[in-house]
Amino acid sequence: MRLDVYKIKGGRKLKGEVKISGAKNAALPIIVGSLLAEGKTILSNVPDLKDIRTILQVIEHLGAKTKFISSKNILEIEVRSIKNNQVPYDLVKTMRASIYVMGPLLAKVGEVDVSLPGGCAIGERPIDMHLNGFKKMGAKINLQHGYVKAKAKCLFGTTITMKKISVGTTANLMLAAVLAKGKTVLENAALEPDIIDLGHFLIKMGANITGLGTETIEIIGVKKLNPTKHRIIPDRIEAGTFLLAGAITRGDLKITKIIPEHLRALISILIEIGFFLDEGRNWVQIRPAKNLVGTIIKTKPYPGFPTDLQAPIMAFLITIPRVNVIIETIFENRFTHVAELRRMGADIIIEDRVAIIRGIKKLSSAPVMMPDLRAGAALIIAALGAKGETEIRRIYHADRGYENLVEKLSKLGAKIKREPEGQN
């Protein structure tokens, strides 16, 4: 595999307009959900990402036929039958979303063998809530040699109270419950826009779902679902990343093709810090201010501040000459970017899940490497605001979550290029 690097010359104010791609975290369970109906499902606004390509391999392995017109972000999925109920390690080792196949396969064919999933190493993300939910619905679960083996002659509706809010668990149980017998009630359900988008997709297929966007989702199982057409919502994490790129460069940036309400937590913090933000129905514009103040941020499930933007906003906060505090409540190991930011001159103290950031005027360029997807976004933001040229390695992490990143940043005035590692 060829390893590429980003080379970014920082210190340039980003200006202009950038269109945001479809949401990866909404697209993944929706793509898997297409397995629930026989026929052709057509999805639009699907981002061309490494994780999307991987999940397409997974559903093709299970029997689906796919056609991805990446230039138009249109995905056609045709399902005639499920030909395989096993998902091997080689297909799932790079992404956690592979576990989503459990819900549709248990509901559709009553059996699934899936390798324990991979993904970013950002802390413990056990799948016990997924498995306990399936058990309550009547499935028998065994863990053998790194695989989850599940069987169910029939899934039955029940009440499942999740011990903590989990987007993945909520999605997976929804995918199973739509074809289960009777009513399933999901309590302490996730409120994320990605879950609401999945629900809207399933309803278009004929599912009976109420309570989307609340802590209690009720699903009455139906006998059959039908293929449909659906447009994936905009990616709020990509949108937030570009807003923070505008913030660190003190640029004038308009983010379009978004849903501003999905970014409310970030928008509120940027206004509190001192930036000017305007917004319309599907856009937000950020402009710099002279006097910026420090802040305290605590990550929370939606509609709170998203953990996926914790690393990117830390990179920006370094450049405010004040003391800022970030409290990470979702994952216990999500400060992997701190060591790399310190290489660029950042003054950050970590105490358990609390990061204390002493701001400086300017970061300095340095060779750094991406520990994971969102930490990688933080390094890109830091490089945009740093003095000199920064080389970022392991950029395959960014390929998992950011579509056409070099092209988008270049159009905004960034000096960024992608080239093979070791090339002068």
Residue, then its C-alpha position, 0 to 999 in steps of 0.5 A: m500500500r502506498l503511503d501518502v502525506y499531506k504537506i501544508k504551508g500554514g498562515r494563510k487566511l481561508k476565504g470563500e465557500v465550501k460545500i459539505s458532503g453527505a454524513k458518513n455516520a448516517a450513510l453507513p447504517i443506511i447502506v446496511g439497512s438496504l439489505l432489509a428490502e428486496g429490490k433496488t434502493i437508490l441513495s444520493n449525497v453519499p460521500d466517497l470515503k474509504d469507510i463507504r467503500t469498505i461497507l460496500q464490500v461488506i454488503e456485496h459479500l453478503g449478496a448485494k450488487t452495488k453501483f457507486i457513481s462517485s462523481k454524482n455521489i449516487l449509490e444504487i444497491e440491488v438486493r435479491s437475496i442474502k447469499n452469505n451470513q458471514v462477515p470475515y475479519d479482513l472486511v471489518k478490521t478497519m471500521r466499527a460500523s461493520i457491526y451494523v450488519m447484525g441487525p438486518l441479518l438477524a431480522k432477515v435470515g435469522e443468523v449472522d457471524v461477524s468478526l469483532p469490529g475495528g476502527c479508531a483506537i479512541g477508547e473502550r467501545p464494547i458491543d455488549m449493549h448491542l448483544n444484550g439488546f439482541k438477546k432480549m429480542g430472542a437471539k442466542i449469542n456466542l463469542q468464538h475466536g474473535y467472532v460474534k455468532a448470533k441466531a434467532k428463529c424469530l425476533f420479538g419486540t420488547t423494551i430495551t433500556m440502554k445503560k448509556i446513550s449509544v448511537g451504534t446500539t440505537a441504530n443496530l437495534m432499530l435495524a433489527a426491530v423493524l422486522a421483529k414481531g410486536k412492538t420494540v421500545l428503545e429507551n435512552a435512545a440516541l438523539e443524533p441526526d444520524i439516527i433520525d436520518l436512519g429512521h426516516f429512511l426506514i419509514k420510507m421503506g415501510a417501517n412503523i417508527t415513532g419517537l425519532g429525536t426523543e429518548t424513547i423510540e417505538i417500533i412496531g415490526v412489519k412483515k416486509l420492507n420495500p426499496t426506496k430512494h433517500r438523500i443522506i443528510p449533510d455531515r455536521i462533523e465535516a462542517g464543524t471541521f471547516l468552521l474550525a479551519g476558518a477560525i484558526t486561520r481567522g478567515d472569512l468562510k461560508i459553509t454551505k449545503i448544511i443544516p445549521e441546527h446540527l451545528r448549534a453547540l459549536i456555533s454557540i461556542l464560537i460566538e462565545i469566544g468572539f467570532f461573528l457567525d451568520e447563518g441561513r437555511n442551509w449555510v453558516q458563515i464565520r468571520p474573525a473578531k479582534n478580541l477572543v476569549g477563552t472557554i470551557i468545553k464539555t463533550k456530551p451526546y447530541p445536542g451537546f458538543p460532539t466528541d468528534l469535534q473535540a480534537p479539532i477544536m483543541a487545535f484551534l483553541i491553542t491559538i487563543p492566548r488564554v486558558n481553555v479547558i476541554i472535558e472529554t466525557i464520551f471516550e476515555n482515550r480521546f487525547t491521542h492528538v495532544a502529543e502531536l500538537r505539543r510537537m508543534g509548540a502547544d502547551i497542553i496539560i492532561e489530567d485524566r479526562v481534562a485538557i488544560i490549554r494555555g494558548i499561544k499566538k502561533l503554532s510552529s510547523a513540525p513532522v507529525m502523524m495521525p493517530d486516528l480520524r478526528a485527531g488527524a483533522a486536528l493536525i490538519i487544522a493546526a497545520l493550517g494555522a502554523k508557521g511554516e510547512t507541516e508534513i502529516r503522515r498516516i493520512y489514510h485515517a483522513d480518507r475514512g471521513y473527509e471527501n476531497l479534502v485537498e481540493k476543498l481546502s485548496k479552493l479556499g486558499a490553503k497551500i496543501k498538497r498530497e504526495p507519496e511519503g519520502q518525496n521531496 
